[in-house]
């Protein structure tokens, strides 16, 4: 077994070091990488099994259905497994921009937790949820009652929403979503360059032109269809933001091979992606955060 995180004490290594190590070994062709618990005492393995479902409820069931026994078997860690982690959840570094009352730039739209900003886990999400709920309640009470929709408006909305149910097409939501994931894996991934990111945007734009071809056989497919469209938009947003951030930052979450160093002089910026109200396209800008670079003091001599 290789110590892929390059730490003198890998069992106590930082999560960012572990993530960077797994990604590097995989991308550079030295995979697969495994978690090995076979040397642990039985009580430790049982405790691990009992606590795996705390933040990933489906994991114990997955092991049971796959016949995986951590006391006897190796557990492979793949790139897709690491994609959601970056020394913390990647989405905690991005999301809907909000103010101190959890209000976005859209009147009446409030956001909290991982979809908006750093939430510091359950405690932070709970506090933000309280603030967002209280702010949303005050906003709702301050607004006049909305005008009821007439039957014609309801019919037009319904026809637009369910139109894919009558569409004859071989393109399903699952196929569309798989194409988005393939583009993100092959051209955005974990080691990024401007050339590959621009190719990702080109392919994602081509996919956008095919959204009207997605068919739905039932209401579950219809839900998946709108989710797949949203996933494509999020993917485009990620690629545009990655091009704009010309530096490497955030452990293994954003590595630019063409800009391998962290740029504290110019990089302390918030990347903003907005939809153009007229064209519907996305526009990317940035602005300084106003924060000072974090400096980790060197360990004391001796």
C-alpha positions in Angstrom: 0.0 0.0 0.0 1.3 3.4 -1.0 1.0 6.5 1.1 -0.6 8.6 -1.6 -1.1 11.7 0.6 2.7 12.0 1.0 2.3 12.7 4.7 4.6 11.5 7.4 1.6 10.3 9.3 -1.1 9.7 6.7 -3.7 8.4 9.2 -3.7 11.8 10.8 -3.2 13.7 7.5 -5.3 16.7 6.5 -8.3 15.9 4.4 -7.0 18.2 1.6 -3.7 16.2 1.5 -5.6 13.0 1.2 -7.8 14.3 -1.5 -4.9 15.8 -3.4 -3.0 12.5 -3.1 -5.9 10.4 -4.4 -6.5 12.7 -7.3 -2.9 12.9 -8.3 -2.4 9.1 -8.1 -5.5 8.5 -10.2 -5.0 11.2 -12.8 -1.3 10.3 -13.3 -2.2 6.7 -13.9 -1.0 5.0 -10.7 -4.5 4.0 -9.6 -6.6 2.4 -8.4 -6.4 3.7 -4.8 -7.9 1.7 -1.9 -8.9 2.2 1.7 -7.5 -0.7 3.7 -9.1 -1.4 7.1 -8.0 -5.1 7.3 -5.3 -4.3 9.9 -7.7 -2.6 12.3 -8.9 -4.4 15.5 -12.4 -5.8 15.2 -13.9 -3.3 17.6 -12.6 -0.4 15.4 -14.0 -1.9 12.3 -17.4 -2.4 13.9 -17.4 1.2 15.1 -16.5 2.4 11.6 -19.4 0.3 10.1 -21.8 1.8 12.7 -20.9 5.4 12.1 -20.6 5.3 8.3 -24.2 6.1 7.9 -24.1 9.3 10.0 -23.3 11.6 7.0 -23.9 9.1 4.2 -27.1 7.1 5.2 -27.0 4.9 2.1 -23.4 3.7 2.6 -24.1 0.7 5.0 -26.9 -0.5 2.8 -24.5 -0.2 -0.2 -21.9 -2.3 1.5 -24.5 -4.9 2.4 -25.9 -5.2 -1.1 -22.5 -5.3 -2.7 -21.2 -7.9 -0.2 -18.3 -5.6 1.0 -16.9 -6.4 4.4 -14.4 -3.7 5.5 -12.8 -6.2 7.9 -11.8 -8.4 4.9 -12.1 -6.4 1.7 -10.3 -3.4 0.2 -12.5 -0.4 -0.7 -11.6 1.4 -3.9 -11.8 5.2 -3.9 -12.5 6.6 -7.4 -12.3 10.1 -8.8 -16.1 10.4 -8.8 -16.1 9.6 -5.0 -13.6 12.4 -4.4 -15.4 14.9 -6.6 -17.7 16.1 -3.9 -15.0 16.7 -1.4 -12.3 19.4 -1.2 -11.2 19.7 2.4 -14.9 20.1 3.0 -17.8 20.1 0.6 -16.9 21.9 -2.6 -20.3 23.6 -2.8 -19.5 25.3 0.5 -17.2 27.5 -1.6 -19.9 28.5 -4.0 -23.6 29.0 -4.5 -26.3 31.6 -4.5 -24.9 35.0 -3.3 -26.8 36.4 -0.4 -26.7 39.3 2.1 -26.7 39.2 5.9 -30.5 38.4 5.8 -29.9 35.5 3.4 -31.6 37.5 0.5 -30.3 36.9 -3.0 -30.4 39.6 -5.7 -33.8 38.3 -6.7 -36.6 39.9 -4.6 -38.2 37.2 -2.4 -35.6 34.5 -3.1 -33.7 33.5 0.1 -31.0 30.9 0.4 -29.2 29.1 3.2 -26.8 26.3 3.8 -24.5 24.6 1.2 -26.4 26.2 -1.7 -25.4 29.6 -0.7 -22.1 30.0 1.2 -19.8 28.5 3.8 -22.2 27.1 6.5 -19.7 25.3 8.8 -21.7 22.1 8.7 -25.0 21.3 10.4 -24.7 24.1 13.1 -24.0 26.8 10.4 -26.8 25.5 8.2 -29.3 25.5 11.1 -28.5 29.1 12.0 -28.6 30.2 8.4 -31.9 28.4 7.9 -33.4 30.2 10.9 -32.2 33.6 9.5 -33.5 32.8 6.0 -36.9 31.6 7.3 -37.4 34.6 9.5 -36.4 37.0 6.7 -38.6 35.2 4.2 -41.5 35.4 6.6 -41.1 39.1 7.1 -40.8 39.7 3.4 -44.0 37.7 2.7 -46.0 39.6 5.3 -44.8 42.9 3.9 -46.0 42.1 0.4 -49.5 42.4 -1.0 -51.3 39.1 -1.9 -50.4 37.9 -5.4 -53.0 38.3 -8.1 -54.7 34.9 -8.7 -54.0 33.4 -12.1 -56.9 33.0 -14.5 -57.8 29.7 -16.1 -56.1 30.6 -19.4 -52.8 31.4 -17.7 -53.0 28.1 -15.7 -53.7 26.2 -18.9 -50.7 27.8 -20.8 -48.3 27.1 -17.9 -49.5 23.5 -17.6 -49.2 22.9 -21.4 -45.6 24.3 -21.3 -44.6 22.1 -18.4 -46.0 18.8 -19.6 -45.2 19.3 -23.3 -42.2 16.8 -23.2 -44.7 14.0 -22.3 -46.1 14.2 -25.8 -42.7 14.5 -27.5 -41.5 11.6 -29.6 -37.7 11.4 -29.2 -35.0 8.9 -28.3 -33.2 11.4 -26.0 -34.0 10.8 -22.4 -33.2 12.9 -19.3 -30.8 10.2 -18.1 -28.9 10.2 -21.4 -28.7 14.0 -21.4 -27.4 14.1 -17.9 -24.8 11.4 -18.7 -23.5 13.5 -21.5 -23.2 16.5 -19.2 -21.2 14.4 -16.6 -19.0 13.0 -19.4 -18.1 16.5 -20.5 -17.4 17.6 -17.0 -15.2 14.6 -16.3 -13.2 14.8 -19.6 -12.8 18.6 -20.0 -13.3 20.2 -16.6 -12.3 17.5 -14.1 -9.6 18.1 -11.4 -6.7 19.3 -13.5 -7.9 22.2 -15.6 -6.6 24.3 -18.5 -8.2 27.1 -20.4 -8.2 25.1 -23.6 -10.1 22.2 -22.0 -12.5 24.5 -20.2 -13.4 26.3 -23.4 -14.0 23.0 -25.1 -16.3 22.0 -22.2 -18.2 25.3 -22.7 -18.6 24.6 -26.4 -19.9 21.1 -25.8 -22.3 22.3 -23.0 -23.6 25.0 -25.3 -24.3 22.4 -28.0 -26.2 20.4 -25.4 -28.3 23.4 -24.5 -29.6 23.4 -28.1 -30.8 19.9 -27.6 -32.8 20.5 -24.4 -36.1 20.8 -26.3 -35.5 17.2 -27.7 -35.6 15.5 -24.3 -38.7 13.4 -24.0 -40.5 12.1 -20.9 -42.5 8.9 -20.6 -44.1 9.8 -17.2 -44.1 12.4 -14.5 -41.0 11.0 -12.9 -39.1 11.4 -16.2 -40.5 14.9 -16.4 -39.0 15.8 -13.0 -35.7 14.3 -14.2 -35.8 16.3 -17.4 -36.0 19.6 -15.6 -33.3 18.5 -13.1 -31.1 17.5 -16.1 -31.5 21.0 -17.6 -30.5 22.5 -14.4 -27.5 20.3 -14.1 -26.3 21.5 -17.5 -26.7 25.1 -16.4 -24.7 24.5 -13.2 -22.0 22.7 -15.2 -21.7 25.7 -17.5 -21.5 28.0 -14.5 -18.7 25.9 -13.0 -16.7 25.9 -16.3 -17.1 29.7 -16.7 -16.0 30.3 -13.2 -13.0 28.0 -13.6 -11.8 29.9 -16.6 -12.2 33.2 -14.8 -10.2 32.0 -11.8 -6.7 32.0 -13.2 -4.9 30.5 -10.3 -4.8 27.2 -8.3 -6.8 27.4 -5.0 -8.7 25.3 -2.5 -6.6 22.2 -2.2 -7.7 19.7 -4.9 -11.0 21.5 -5.7 -9.5 23.9 -8.3 -6.2 23.1 -9.9 -5.2 25.1 -13.1 -2.3 23.4 -14.8 -1.7 26.6 -16.7 -1.8 28.7 -13.5 -0.3 26.3 -10.9 0.3 28.9 -8.1 -2.1 30.5 -5.7 -2.5 34.2 -6.5 -3.2 36.1 -3.3 -2.3 39.5 -5.0 -5.2 39.2 -7.6 -7.0 36.0 -6.6 -8.9 37.1 -3.5 -12.0 37.7 -5.6 -15.6 36.5 -5.7 -16.5 35.1 -9.1 -20.0 36.1 -10.1 -22.1 34.4 -12.8 -25.3 36.1 -13.8 -28.0 35.3 -16.4 -28.5 38.0 -19.0 -32.1 39.0 -18.8 -32.4 39.7 -22.5 -30.4 36.9 -24.1 -30.7 34.3 -21.4 -27.0 33.6 -21.6 -24.6 33.6 -18.7 -22.2 36.5 -18.0 -19.2 36.1 -15.6 -17.6 39.0 -13.6 -15.6 39.2 -10.4 -15.0 41.6 -7.6 -12.5 41.8 -4.7 -13.6 40.1 -1.4 -11.9 42.8 0.7 -10.2 40.0 2.8 -6.5 39.6 3.5 -4.7 36.5 2.5 -4.6 33.7 5.1 -1.0 33.2 6.3 0.0 29.9 8.0 2.8 30.6 10.5 5.9 28.5 10.1 6.5 26.0 12.9 8.8 27.1 15.7 12.4 25.9 15.4 13.4 22.9 17.5 
